[in-house]
Amino acid sequence: MTAKCSGACASPPFRKRSNTTPYGDGWRYCKQCDRAINYSGLYCPCCRLRLRARAR
């Protein structure tokens, strides 16, 4: 059984600031939901998969 996005992780769209990375500003990326969220936890609040906190 695979995890599915329930939409609970919806957040305002990412706005890039100069000289910073999204990850440095506290944004994390969920591969399953395919969106960046501003969230401090380790796991996505909607699909419960681990969030990526560093660039690949």
C-alpha positions as CSV (number, residue, x, y, z in Angstrom):
1,M,0.0,0.0,0.0
2,T,1.4,3.4,-0.9
3,A,1.0,6.7,0.9
4,K,-1.3,9.2,-0.8
5,C,-1.4,13.0,-0.4
6,S,-4.5,14.1,1.5
7,G,-3.8,17.8,1.0
8,A,-3.0,18.6,4.6
9,C,0.4,19.8,3.7
10,A,-0.8,22.7,1.5
11,S,1.2,25.8,2.2
12,P,1.8,29.1,0.5
13,P,4.0,28.8,-2.5
14,F,7.8,29.1,-2.0
15,R,9.2,32.6,-2.6
16,K,13.0,32.6,-3.3
17,R,15.1,35.1,-1.4
18,S,18.5,36.2,-2.6
19,N,21.6,34.4,-1.3
20,T,19.6,31.6,0.5
21,T,18.4,28.2,-0.3
22,P,14.8,27.0,0.4
23,Y,16.2,24.5,2.8
24,G,18.1,27.1,4.7
25,D,14.9,29.1,5.2
26,G,13.2,26.1,6.8
27,W,11.4,24.7,3.7
28,R,11.3,20.9,3.2
29,Y,10.3,18.9,0.2
30,C,8.0,15.9,0.1
31,K,8.6,13.6,-2.8
32,Q,5.1,11.9,-2.6
33,C,3.1,15.2,-2.5
34,D,5.6,16.9,-4.9
35,R,5.6,20.2,-3.0
36,A,7.8,22.2,-0.8
37,I,6.3,23.0,2.7
38,N,7.5,25.2,5.5
39,Y,7.4,22.6,8.3
40,S,9.8,21.8,11.1
41,G,9.0,18.1,11.5
42,L,10.8,15.1,9.9
43,Y,7.7,13.6,8.3
44,C,5.1,15.0,6.0
45,P,1.9,15.9,7.9
46,C,-0.3,14.5,5.2
47,C,1.3,11.3,3.8
48,R,3.7,10.6,6.7
49,L,6.8,10.1,4.4
50,R,10.1,11.5,5.4
51,L,10.8,15.0,4.2
52,R,13.9,16.0,2.3
53,A,15.7,18.8,4.2
54,R,18.8,19.0,2.0
55,A,19.4,19.5,-1.7
56,R,20.2,16.3,-3.6
